[in-house]
Amino acid sequence: MTENLSLTVILRSDFDSALERVVAALKAQGFGVLTRIDVRATMKEKLGIDFRPYVILGACNPPLAHRALTSDPAIGIMLPCNVTLEQVEEDEVIVSLVNPAAMLTAGRFGESEELLSVGEEARTRIQNVVAQLED
């Protein structure tokens, strides 16, 4: 059985408010935002193309990242947890959050009980983010 690689929620708000809500929900679950890629600005700068508001956040929960990296340093290729926000209508933003447990089933990572444990805890925290956003 293949598990979904992401969890998705639709927010009925403007893009900036949605971004603030997502960052706050991540923070409430112990995640900080390490990176923020503004795809819209990048498309404009690099290609001269107008693109809808779209941001990729790299979220990290330091204690979970430490456990994972201590267990297997190669897991760094799966870090941080990506979160995307995409404006599809004026007042509709799709938020997709990576499912860490599903990501860890790739290759040899799924053979490590410690990594699977970290993935399950991270997935629970991501699910809590989604539940908070749905409220």
LOGU-174835 format. One line per 4 residues: number of its first residue (from 0); for each residue x, y, z of N, C-alpha, C, O. Coordinates in steps of 0.001 Angstrom, whole numbers. Example, Ala and Ser with C-alpha at 12.3 -4.5 7.8 and 13.67 -1.06 7.14 Angstrom:
LOGU-174835
0	13190,-5690,7800,12300,-4500,7800,13200,-3300,7800,14236,-3319,8465  12850,-2250,7080,13670,-1060,7140,12900,30,7870,13409,1138,8039 $
END
This chain:
LOGU-174835
0	837,-1183,0,0,0,0,880,1242,0,1765,1364,846  660,2149,-912,1415,3382,-986,673,4475,-225,-522,4697,-420  1407,5139,632,831,6211,1426,969,7522,662,1932,7717,-80  1,8422,844,73,9725,182,1333,10463,620,1695,10454,1796 $
4	1990,11097,-336,3218,11831,-36,2959,13189,601,3878,13810,1135  1696,13658,548,1414,14962,1146,24,14988,1758,-835,14161,1453  -164,15959,2627,-1460,16263,3210,-1820,17649,2703,-963,18530,2633  -3083,17847,2351,-3487,19102,1726,-4703,19684,2429,-5601,18964,2864 $
8	-4705,21007,2527,-5844,21736,3079,-6050,22983,2229,-5085,23570,1738  -7294,23384,2057,-7616,24605,1322,-8021,25668,2322,-8918,25456,3138  -7355,26817,2259,-7673,27934,3143,-8439,28988,2354,-8061,29343,1238  -9488,29468,2931,-10289,30534,2334,-9803,31857,2903,-10360,32367,3875 $
12	-8774,32402,2300,-8212,33674,2749,-7281,34211,1674,-7010,33551,672  -6801,35416,1906,-5797,35959,1002,-4470,35242,1257,-4303,34582,2283  -3548,35372,338,-2303,34619,389,-1467,34962,1618,-993,34062,2311  -1280,36253,1898,-435,36658,3021,-989,36161,4353,-228,35724,5217 $
16	-2307,36226,4525,-2917,35721,5752,-2748,34211,5866,-2492,33688,6950  -2891,33514,4742,-2704,32062,4737,-1277,31714,5134,-1054,30796,5924  -321,32438,4593,1089,32201,4921,1337,32404,6414,2020,31594,7041  802,33451,6977,947,33704,8420,341,32572,9235,936,32123,10214 $
20	-846,32106,8836,-1506,31010,9556,-678,29728,9496,-537,29025,10497  -136,29432,8327,647,28210,8165,1908,28271,9025,2227,27306,9719  2619,29380,8987,3841,29512,9785,3520,29394,11277,4266,28755,12018  2425,29999,11723,2020,29915,13133,1654,28474,13510,2020,28010,14590 $
24	944,27773,12641,559,26390,12921,1790,25482,12976,1874,24592,13822  2737,25712,12076,3985,24945,12112,4723,25201,13417,5203,24266,14059  4811,26457,13805,5507,26826,15038,4864,26155,16249,5565,25705,17155  3545,26088,16269,2830,25465,17385,3172,23978,17517,3022,23396,18592 $
28	3627,23370,16429,4011,21958,16447,5533,21769,16504,6036,20669,16271  6255,22840,16815,7703,22743,17000,8528,22877,15740,9726,22593,15754  7910,23305,14644,8638,23489,13386,9001,24954,13195,8184,25844,13433  10221,25194,12768,10625,26514,12340,10765,26506,10831,10927,25449,10219 $
32	10702,27677,10236,10859,27781,8787,12310,28167,8507,12746,29275,8821  13046,27233,7910,14452,27452,7589,14631,28158,6258,15539,28971,6089  13756,27838,5317,13869,28425,3988,12495,28865,3501,11464,28302,3869  12524,29887,2663,11305,30362,2017,11660,30704,578,12452,31611,322 $
36	11076,29980,-348,11314,30215,-1764,10053,30844,-2350,8989,30225,-2370  10184,32062,-2818,9070,32766,-3450,9131,32448,-4942,9850,33095,-5702  8364,31443,-5340,8395,30974,-6726,7940,32077,-7675,8505,32240,-8757  6929,32829,-7279,6426,33918,-8122,7533,34923,-8431,7734,35295,-9587 $
40	8247,35359,-7400,9327,36337,-7594,10462,35744,-8430,11050,36430,-9266  10761,34478,-8202,11834,33823,-8944,11486,33702,-10424,12329,33950,-11285  10249,33321,-10717,9814,33215,-12121,9898,34578,-12819,10304,34676,-13977  9507,35614,-12091,9553,36963,-12668,10999,37384,-12927,11333,37881,-14003 $
44	11850,37178,-11920,13251,37599,-12025,14027,36801,-13066,14756,37376,-13873  13873,35485,-13052,14696,34630,-13913,14134,34436,-15317,14888,34263,-16275  12792,34465,-15437,12187,34159,-16737,11317,35274,-17295,10863,35198,-18437  11078,36323,-16487,10206,37393,-16932,8753,36971,-17043,7976,37585,-17774 $
48	8383,35915,-16312,7036,35354,-16384,6236,35762,-15148,6734,35704,-14024  4987,36175,-15376,4082,36423,-14264,3508,35089,-13823,3003,34320,-14642  3587,34818,-12533,3136,33546,-11972,2270,33843,-10762,2450,34865,-10100  1347,32970,-10475,473,33158,-9313,1309,33119,-8022,2421,32590,-8028 $
52	795,33663,-6937,1515,33551,-5659,1734,32072,-5301,787,31289,-5232  2981,31720,-5079,3352,30339,-4778,4639,30382,-3957,5641,30950,-4393  4606,29788,-2784,5764,29779,-1893,6052,28356,-1458,5135,27575,-1204  7342,28021,-1373,7785,26746,-825,8523,27049,474,9512,27782,483 $
56	8031,26476,1567,8672,26632,2870,9434,25358,3211,8953,24253,2959  10605,25512,3776,11361,24378,4303,11226,24401,5813,11859,25219,6481  10403,23506,6362,10120,23496,7797,10945,22411,8486,11161,21329,7940  11401,22728,9703,12236,21792,10436,11851,21786,11909,11658,22836,12523 $
60	11742,20584,12463,11571,20402,13898,12936,19930,14398,13291,18769,14193  13714,20810,15052,15097,20462,15403,15275,19162,16183,16174,18391,15846  14463,18874,17216,14679,17603,17916,14467,16382,17014,15206,15402,17112  13467,16439,16142,13235,15319,15232,14352,15216,14192,14803,14118,13867 $
64	14792,16356,13676,15897,16348,12709,17160,15780,13347,17889,15018,12710  17421,16142,14587,18602,15633,15290,18530,14115,15439,19508,13411,15185  17360,13615,15855,17192,12164,15993,17422,11463,14659,18106,10442,14593  16846,12020,13603,16971,11399,12285,18415,11413,11802,18922,10393,11334 $
68	19076,12555,11912,20454,12673,11433,21430,11847,12267,22434,11357,11750  21133,11693,13561,21968,10854,14414,21809,9389,14029,22767,8618,14081  20616,9017,13649,20348,7642,13245,20991,7312,11901,21557,6234,11721  20896,8254,10958,21451,8030,9618,21694,9376,8953,20746,10000,8478 $
72	22939,9841,8907,23237,11157,8334,22757,11336,6895,22530,12466,6461  22600,10241,6148,22153,10343,4763,20710,10837,4660,20276,11251,3585  19964,10798,5766,18575,11250,5752,18485,12741,5438,17412,13248,5110  19596,13431,5537,19623,14857,5219,19070,15183,3841,18600,16299,3618 $
76	19115,14239,2918,18557,14502,1587,17043,14637,1628,16439,15143,683  16422,14185,2721,14964,14273,2867,14540,15467,3720,13348,15679,3945  15502,16238,4191,15197,17364,5073,15386,18684,4330,16186,18725,3396  14707,19743,4686,13637,19815,5676,12314,19347,5066,12259,18928,3910 $
80	11257,19429,5866,9910,19080,5393,9383,20236,4544,9300,21370,5016  9034,19953,3309,8522,21010,2435,7029,21235,2623,6251,20302,2823  6667,22502,2553,5280,22941,2630,5089,23931,1486,5889,24853,1329  4042,23753,687,3777,24703,-392,2458,25416,-148,1507,24847,388 $
84	2429,26668,-553,1206,27466,-556,1030,27988,-1963,1951,28558,-2549  -162,27789,-2503,-445,28162,-3889,-1805,28842,-3951,-2828,28255,-3599  -1797,30089,-4403,-3066,30789,-4560,-3724,30341,-5852,-3140,30461,-6929  -4957,29817,-5741,-5664,29341,-6931,-6842,30239,-7291,-7260,30281,-8447 $
88	-7369,30945,-6320,-8423,31946,-6508,-8069,33126,-5621,-7165,33028,-4791  -8768,34239,-5785,-8450,35427,-4993,-8488,35142,-3493,-7681,35684,-2738  -9411,34303,-3063,-9548,34008,-1634,-9428,32506,-1346,-10083,31982,-445  -8586,31827,-2122,-8410,30385,-1943,-6940,30020,-2126,-6346,30258,-3178 $
92	-6370,29435,-1068,-4972,29045,-1078,-4883,27558,-743,-5406,27115,280  -4224,26796,-1601,-3997,25380,-1346,-2671,25237,-608,-1634,25728,-1053  -2733,24555,524,-1541,24294,1326,-1273,22797,1282,-2143,21999,1633  -81,22412,854,318,21003,827,1539,20831,1713,2510,21582,1616 $
96	1471,19829,2579,2557,19549,3515,3055,18136,3278,2258,17206,3158  4361,17972,3211,4931,16653,2973,4523,15708,4101,4392,16118,5255  4327,14454,3753,4063,13411,4736,5411,12748,5038,5874,11918,4257  6046,13104,6166,7388,12572,6448,7428,11051,6543,8412,10435,6132 $
100	6386,10443,7071,6383,8981,7202,6440,8320,5829,7150,7330,5646  5708,8852,4876,5725,8293,3525,7082,8503,2860,7576,7626,2151  7675,9658,3090,8988,9946,2496,10054,8970,3007,10963,8588,2270  9928,8577,4268,10953,7717,4857,10860,6264,4415,11726,5462,4764 $
104	9844,5914,3667,9759,4550,3163,10626,4362,1918,10763,3249,1409  11207,5457,1437,12045,5387,237,13375,4699,553,14034,5010,1546  13743,3782,-293,15049,3134,-187,15302,2490,1161,14395,1927,1773  16517,2576,1612,16925,1906,2846,16414,2595,4099,16463,2008,5181 $
108	15918,3842,3982,15459,4559,5165,14321,3828,5860,14196,3889,7083  13492,3138,5087,12366,2406,5652,12767,1172,6449,11920,525,7064  14051,847,6441,14540,-309,7195,14958,46,8611,15239,-843,9415  15003,1332,8927,15458,1783,10240,14268,2051,11156,13432,2908,10871 $
112	14201,1315,12250,13112,1512,13210,13134,2938,13773,12079,3541,13967  14323,3476,14034,14419,4830,14585,13913,5859,13579,13178,6775,13949  14298,5718,12314,13821,6659,11306,12312,6542,11108,11628,7550,10928  11794,5325,11141,10350,5152,11019,9625,5800,12197,8549,6374,12029 $
116	10208,5708,13373,9633,6342,14559,9625,7864,14423,8634,8519,14743  10729,8413,13951,10814,9854,13723,9777,10271,12676,9091,11280,12838  9671,9490,11610,8707,9795,10564,7278,9784,11067,6476,10637,10685  6954,8831,11917,5605,8763,12485,5321,9971,13371,4241,10557,13300 $
120	6286,10341,14200,6088,11516,15059,5956,12785,14226,5115,13636,14512  6784,12909,13200,6707,14088,12329,5364,14121,11608,4760,15185,11473  4891,12958,11140,3596,12909,10453,2477,13341,11400,1585,14090,11002  2518,12877,12640,1503,13276,13617,1507,14789,13802,449,15415,13871 $
124	2693,15369,13882,2790,16823,14049,2270,17552,12809,1599,18577,12932  2570,17038,11630,2066,17643,10388,543,17506,10329,-147,18438,9915  20,16356,10738,-1435,16184,10781,-2067,17187,11749,-3159,17695,11496  -1380,17468,12853,-1871,18469,13806,-1877,19867,13179,-2776,20666,13441 $
128	-876,20152,12357,-849,21427,11628,-2076,21515,10735,-2770,22531,10728  -2344,20461,9984,-3508,20448,9085,-4791,20645,9896,-5654,21429,9503  -4922,19947,11009,-6132,20073,11839,-6287,21505,12347,-7399,22032,12375  -5197,22132,12743,-5268,23525,13209,-5690,24454,12078,-6471,25381,12296 $
132	-5181,24215,10874,-5536,25046,9735,-6992,24851,9329,-7623,25780,8825  -7531,23656,9543,-8908,23378,9177,-9921,24000,10146,-11094,24152,9807  -9470,24354,11332,-10375,24970,12324,-10798,26351,11915,-11554,27004,12634 $
END
